[in-house]
Amino acid sequence: MNPIQPLSHKRPLPLETFYYGSTYYPEHWQPEDMENDISLMQAAGFNMVRMAEFAWHLFEPEEGRFDFSWLDPHIEKLGKAGISTFMCTPTATPPRWLTAKHPEMLREDVVGDVMCHGSRQHASHFSDIFREYSRKITRVLAEHYADNPYVVGWQTDNEFHCHFAEDHSPAVQSGFREFLKLKFDGDIEKLNKDWGADFWAMTYQNFDQIETPRNMHPTHLNPAHVLDYQRCLSWGVTRFQKDQLDILREVNSKWWLTHNGCFASLDFHGEFTEDLDFLGFDSYPFFEQNISQRWLTHAFNLDYVRGFSGNFIIPEQQSGPGGQTDYFHNTPEPGEMRRMAYSSIAHGADSLLFFRWRTCRFGAEEYWCGLLDHDNIPKRRLAEAGQLGAELKKVGPALMGSSVEISVAVAGSDYDSNAGHQALHLGLPGPRQASEVVHMHLNHKGHSVGIVHPDDDLSGIDVYIIPHFPLFKPEWIPRIKEWVEQGGTLIVGARAGCKDVNNNVISEPLPGCFADLTGTWVQECGKQNLPNTRPLEIIMQGQKVVTETWYEELVAEDAEVIATWNSRFLKGLPAITCRNLGNGKVLHVGTWFTNEVVDLLEAYLPVTNRFPENVEIVDRVHPDGSRLRFVINHNDEVVKVNFAEEAIDLLSGETVFGSKELEPNDVLILK
Ligand code: GAL
């Protein structure tokens, strides 16, 4: 493994091998079902399977009695066939004997219902008892596999918080108090002040009086209390994970360690991820039902994850329709599964496993389809995985060490701003949703766009857009300012910076900590409910756009007014301003970003690629400047593309130059 670099959207993966394969559950099958698995996996080009994330009950059928005989022969046979094992700590599904013995370790939801055995993720990460058992099983597994040459890496647990995040169990009540004591250094007066506790008699005399906030029990909550609870949930899971990571590292420092996410109430741009070697992201693009939006939503999700910490692996990539009681996805049409996998790789995945090898015939996920159907007959989805496997043997090594290049960045991947917003959101879309709208529209228009956290490295980026981040930390400003002075264009949207780190409203006029950059202040602002009933229009060089969601009347103290309001009481007042700062510019956009508002700013954005609509271009660049360009046709039709520069397509080996037709689902990787 290469040295680990600090978290950044540009961080490459430290692995040297591109791993390819699927999740595999030998515990669900009879020997006759599994007879040909290894040869089929070899034929599909696999070099990895992930196993055992839900198998604690098999490893430890009764307390203290361990059994590895159900798994070890598989690890060995697979290993001898060139397929490594990616192991998991099985703590998402504690065995029944454990929860029966210690029901006090179960999670509790907001209404006080205690979770029960029968699905998963029912044990509290804050429970000392559960933590002790988690450490025990992790150590037993780690020591058992310490010298196994085929076990190369580990996943902690499985998708922390994927079903729900809140926990109000007694363990969390004391965990919350512990977290707050640490945060406030034992100073209850400081907590009372930072939480604005005089409102509705929330003042505490000591930490032991504090409880977790339960929304609408009976009514609205204090947003400062809620944000610290959300921070605490993340802290608790980070600590739970760290217990396991310390043991795994102590037992075999050569293993790489990851987690598959990324879900709510967990800060992936911080300690949780710093403790790992890299992040994993489980990618399920078919949750997006709208076919024309699917590739855009997929790209946004991938970029959002890259915004946390850089390149990642995909421990689970969707390989078939997925279904639960209330939904069943479209089946990927021929070529779609491979295309979506290539999108994942283009956007920063440096290893990819499909979920799952074979569709299970029982259990809660009997309709979550894998590469093989229930009948176990190899069909087109497995053949398609085989095509991808053969291709990745060629291109996988060429990708390692590269990162994704972007010219426009949208702010995102920040935990506090999202959690803070959710605590008292005024019916407004949150920072993540706001970033998604801008990212998807720019991507659709052909910009090389990504998501970048406000504390990250902006070098190489031409334009940085901060849509609507209510909670924006002033400490992020100096670095952004420096980047602007060196020539960057910063575009700040409405409501940015209106909250402080405690999630209280700031005392200065808006845009708060941005004012020094924008040279403006907000005289008046308001929500646009039912915007069509009293439309508010902006006019910019004759171009008119009706706005939605929010308006701001700007005062341009040290900035040029480049667009004005054009209706009702706002007519003629500043709506968008631009200030020259050093070699760069700062725009203040006094409304919510919609596609039309983004279009209005065209002159301030870089020139887009000139490829046809829905043909995605993503460049992956190595530190030496060498470049691999992904060209992906997301259209259902053939499109003609003009390639101005000669290049070799690594997938077909052909030289590409001039006009070329791309079939639906076609992918080129140009060098
Ligand atoms: C993931 C999870 C898997 C499986 C899959 C399909 O979120 O990690 O265990 O549940 O989704 O639902």
Residues whose N, C-alpha, C, O or C-beta is under 5 A from the ligand:
A	BS01	GAL	E159 W368
